[in-house]
């Protein structure tokens, strides 16, 4: 499953459902595959996300069978943080849906 995040006055990003659900929950949202955040609630959601990531203790990453390191949730959060910050700057709501 893929989840697309889109701001009313910003671009959009798409991420894997498991990472999106985890990040949504860190933002204080339900984690459902469809939803929205009102413009006035975006700063609080962004702060919750940043705080959760700051206190996150991720285990040491181990290489997979291809010798690649997995992408951390903190790294996966970066485009979403950028989108939320852009939404604060440009105004408007943010929504997400299953793609």
Secondary structure as UniProt FT lines:
FT   STRAND          2..7
FT   TURN            8..9
FT   STRAND          12..16
FT   HELIX           17..26
FT   TURN            27..28
FT   STRAND          35..37
FT   HELIX           39..41
FT   HELIX           42..54
FT   TURN            65..66
FT   HELIX           73..90
FT   STRAND          94..98
//
